[in-house]
Amino acid sequence: MTPILANCSASISELKKSPTALLVESNGAPIAILNHNKPTAYLIPSETYELMMECLEDYELAKIIEERGKSQAVTVSFKSMGDKWQQFFNTSSVFEDDFLANRENDIAQERDF
């Protein structure tokens, strides 16, 4: 026997007649759509679906953050990033050496603060 994971249920015929009325009657709760007394689908309001998708995305991002937290931090200088930028776009360097030296000193002072 297949469990029905909702407190409300409706037949496919009822769904065809008035899907909006089913949602109103369920007060936002999920509705099991039954075919020959077996659940074939679940009907939920769009707000509930959107919230579920946000929660799923948050869970997936949390897993990525957790995995990345286990890796070693890499030190990168502004100069090396400027060189990468120049290689990628094959242009003259966007970062000037004077600016980079001053900015790296600023960051070092902020870190020591």
Secondary structure, DSSP 8 states (H G I E B T S, - for coil): -----SSEEEEHHHHHH-HHHHHHHHTT--EEEEETTEEEEEE--HHHHHHHHHHHHHHHHHHHHHHHHTS------HHHHHHHHHHHHTS--SS-HHHHHHHHHHHHHHHH-
